[in-house]
Amino acid sequence: MKIVIAGPGAMGSLLAGFLAKSSKEEIWLLDKDKERAQRLSQSGIFIEGISGNWQAQVKATTEPKEIGEADLIIICVKSYDTKAAMAHAKSLVAANSGVLTLQNGIGNIEIISEVVGADKVMGGVTNLGATLLDIGKARHAGRGETVIGRIDAKIPVQMRSIREIFNKAGLETRISRDIKGLLWSKLIINAGINALTAITRLNNGRLTEFEGTRRILREAVTEAVRIAKRKRIKLIYDDPLAKVEAVCEATAGNISSMLQDVLKKKRTEIDFINGVIVRQGQELGIPVPANSLLVDLVKTIEASYNLAVER
């Protein structure tokens, strides 16, 4: 199987490393930066962390024509780059190709479906922990299950093959018929954690140590759960709030992806996480003040990187 990973960030690099090291599949990284792609092709992917220190060689390019048609395209770019990434990768998609999104937030499946058709798209949730240290260098910060599925609940042979390849590569993976419930369950976790860490610059575990952040976390999660219930989305956790707090503890030392973006003075995915809750709240007439405040604060941080007081 020819597998192309679009986006050599933390998660894309980690997946490429595992798949290139442990499987017999043809693995490519599709990048938008020519210099970075050349460096990745020359040096490969270096992984450190809980799976040890190791290296894997990958092919990387900015030119889809060098890759040809692919069996599977895995989208790992930031959610705000999904549309551009799919336009770049469109020529890779053949009649029997599949596109899998393992991105944060809600809305990526719909964006990808507009380009390639809903019948080719799979959604996924991964609990792997990854931190990008440098070009082609990632820290494997946490083990976790990856779950994939289709919005229509169908399980084609291709999806079973993907599960087998991922599991053989050491990436624990299963298939779900309710990927929408999983995506919303993950969204609620991210809505409770990511923006707060980006604002406070705290590791995940610190959020539950302070009464102020713990209270805001609970309010943001409660609002998000209220939206999901109104939309009749079945969440996979009986007690979503307890799950979010448990995730904080289980990933205590993690630097959330949104905090990583803020530390690098980059655009965040706030519109695809807490922003989703705000928009849904407006449409449904449900007040979501905590999520609205988190969105406003993160957007202010983004807009004022060059104005921030430095010590």
N, C-alpha and C positions, 0 to 999 in steps of 0.2 A: 504494500500500500504506500502510495506517495502522499506524505503528510506535510502540509505547509502551515507554519505558525506565523500569523501576521501580528507583529508587535514584539520586539525583543526587550521588553521591560522585565520586571521581576518575575511575574508568572510565566510569561512567554519563554524567558531564558531557562527557568526551572524545568518547564515541560520539555523544551527542546533538549536539554541536557539529559534528562531521564530517558526520553524516547530514543535519542541518538546512541546512548550508552548501552541500553538494555534490549533494544528490539532490532530486528533485521529490516525494518521499514526504511524507506528513503525519506529523510527528514530535511526540510528546508525552512529557513527563516526569511520571511519577506519583510523588508524594511523600507522606510521612506528616505533614509539617510545613507547616501552612497559610501561615504567615508567609514561610517559605523559598520555597514554591511561588509566592506572589505576587511575590516579588522576582525569581525566575527568569523569570516571564512578562514582567515589566517591563523587566528589564535584559538578558535573554538569557544566552548562554554566551560567556565570553571565554577564548580559548586563547592561551597563549604557549609558546615553546620551539622545538623543532627544526623545526616546520612554520611558524614565523613567529608574528606576533602578529595575531590576527583575532577577529572576533566573529560570532555567529550567533544569530538569534532563534528561540526555541522556545516552545511552549505548555506550561504546567505547571499541575497541579492536584492537589488531594488527593481529588477526587471522581470516581470512575470514571464516574459517570453523565454527566459533562460530556464524556467522551471517546466513550462508546458502545462498540460491539463493535470489536475490533482484529484486524488480520490477523496481527500479530506482537507478542508481549510479550517483551522482553529483561530478564532478571532480573540486576541488578547490585548488589543489596544484600549486606550481610555475610551469610555463611552461616548464622549463628545467627538471622537475621531472615527466612530464606526462607519458613518456614511462615506467618508473619504477613503477609508481602508477598503471598503467593499468595492468602491469604484476602481481602486487600484488593483484589486484582486479578481475582478469580474472575469477576466479572460482565463483564469485558472479553472473556472467552474465548467465542468462537462455535464453530459446528460445524467451520469450516475454519480456525480459528486455530491458530497454533503458538506454543510457549513455548520460548525459548532461554535457557539459563543460561550466563553467562560469568563464573562466580564461582570463587573459590579453593576448593581442597579436594575431598573426596569425600563424596557423600551428597545433594547438592542435586537431582540428577535424580530420585532416589527420593522425596524430599519433595514435589517438584512433581508427580510422577506420581500420588501419592496424592490430589491435589486435582483434577487435570484429566484424568488417564488417560495411560498411557505412550505412547499413539500420537500425542499432541500435543507430546511433549517432545523437544528437541534439546539436546545438550551441546556445549560449546565451550571451547576453550583459546585465550587471546590472549596474545601476547608484547608487546603495546603497553605502553609505560611511561607512567604517569600519576600526577601528584601533585596533590591538591586544595589550592589556595592559599587559597580563600575560597569563599563561596557563589557558584556559577556561574562560578568562575575556576579553571582547571586548567592545569597545566604538562604539555605533551606532551614527556615525558622520553626516550622511546625508540621507534623504529620496530620493528615486528615483525609476524609473520604471525598471523592468526586462523584457527583450524581448527574446523569445525563438523561434527557428525554425529549419528547416532542409535545407541542401544545395539543395536538389531536390525539395524544395517548397511544399512537401506533408504535410498534417496536419492530422496525424492519431489520433484515439480516445485517445490513451495514452497521447498525447501532450495536448489535451483538459483537461484531468484529472489532469495533472501536473499544468496547469494554474489554475484550480479550487482550488486545494490544496494550492498553493502558495497564491492566493488571499484571501482565508479563513484564512490563517495564518497572514495576514496583509502585505504580500509582493506583491505589485501591479505588476501584470504580464499580458502580452499580447503575442499573437502569430504573427509572421511575416513570409510572404512567401519569403522575401528577406533578409535572415540572413547574406548572404555574404556582402551585402551593409552595413548592420548594423555593422558587425565586422570591416570592413574597416573604417567606420565612427568613431568608437570607437578607432581604431588603430591610426587614425590621431590625435585625441584629446590627446591620451597618448604620441604620438611621439612629440607633441608640449610642453607637460607639464612635464612628468615624469623625463626624463634625466636632464632637466634644473634644476629642484628642487633638484635632487640628487647631482648635481655638485655645486650648489650655497647654498644648505641647506636652501632654502627659502620655506615658505608655498606657496601653489598654487597662492593665490591672490597677492603675492608680485612680481610675474613674470611680470605683466603688469605695475608695478609702476616704473620700471627702464628701461631706453631707451635701454641699452645693451641687457638685457634679452628679452625685447619685440621684438627687431629686430631679435634676433636669433630664437625666437619662431615663428615669421612670416616666416622666411626663411625655417625652418624645416617643417612647415605645408605646405607651398607652394610647396616644393619638393615632399612631400607625396601626395598631391592632384594631381600633375602632373603625378605621377606614376599610381594613381587610374584611371585617365582619359585615360591614354594610355592602361590600361588593360580593359577599358570599364566597370568599376565598377560604378554603380549608387550610389552616396553618398546620405544620407538622409537629408543633410543640403544644402540649396541653397548657403550659404556663409560659408564654413567650417572654415575659419580664424576667422570670427566674432563669430562663435560658440565656438571655442577654447578659445577665450578671454572671452566670456560670462561664460564658465565653470570655468575659473580662478576666476572670480568674485563671482560666485555662490558657489564655494567651497573654498573661500578665506582662511579659517582657516585650511583646510585639510593638512595633511602631506601625500604626495603621497606614494603609495606602494613602489616605487623605493627609495625614500628618507628614508622610514622606514628601508628598507634593508641596505642601506648605513650606517645609524646610528647604526645598529646592526652588522655592518661589515660582512654582508652576501652577497652571490651571488645575482645579480639582474637579471631581465628579459630583459635586454637590447637587447639581440639577437632576441627576439620575438617581439620587438617593433620597435625601430629605426633601428635595424639590418635588419629587414625585408625590410625596405625602401632602405637600402644600397644594399642588395642582388638583389632586384628587379631592382634598378637603374643600376647595373652592367649588368644584363641580358638584359635590354632594351636599354642600351646605353644612359641613361639619367643621367647627373651629379647630385649628391646629396651631395655637400660639407658640408652643415650644419649638416645633419644627420650623415655623416661620422665622422665629428669632435666630435659630441656628443657621438657616439659609442666609439671612441678612448679614450675620456676623462673618461667616466664611466668605461671602462675596465681597464684603468690605476688606477683609484680609487680602484677598486676591487682587483687588483694585488698588491697594495701597502698599504693595511690596516695597516700592522705591521711596515711600514716605515713612516707613516704620522706624522708630527710634532704636538705634543700635547702641549696645553698651560699649 
